[in-house]
Amino acid sequence: MFKHATWFLFALLLILPGCTAPAVVEDVESDELEIPERLNIVAATAYREIDRVETMDLLSDANGENTMILWVSTGCSGCHDWTEKIADEMRNGNISNDTRIVTIHRYPSFESREDVIEVYASSNSSTESLWPVLIPAEGQPAIDVDKNKETEFDYSTAFETPATPSFTILDGEGNTLWKNKAYWYNSSVLSEALEILD
């Protein structure tokens, strides 16, 4: 009986929607530190023409404007759905190509740069991002805007371990204005985000 229940629970976990990540081992010392209020990321891009630069400083590139971050992983169906729908809205002229959207890869510890490019930065993919794709390295620290130096926290921890997919809107100063973690595309959520972006 126990054996059947174990297999049932295992099967149930496999079919539940959502993206999973390996357990995060917390650094005891970093628990004593405070995450800065204003944050920035400087990371490698997929380096396509639309990415503009090989390494992007998110706030410098924003030039004072708000930026919407779409946090993604490669095998995340919800991430694919959001990327496809936002790209469709751009192709249909409902969202300007100048809208500040940036995709940031969330799990460099177990998804390679090549995997991210294949899914989000390849013209052969239905999930190609029509906006910049940032691919930070594993353990890459976030930047403390006020001190203009790297924090003691990796970028994921500094941004409160965002789910995939989820959104964070930063203003041009690195303050978080809005967050949302709707798993599947939702036009109301996108409309709300676009209003904040303007």
Summary of the structure (lengths in Angstrom):
residues: 198
radius of gyration: 17.5
end to end distance: 58.0
largest distance: 62.0
contacts: 562
relative contact order: 0.21
helix: 32%
strand: 21%
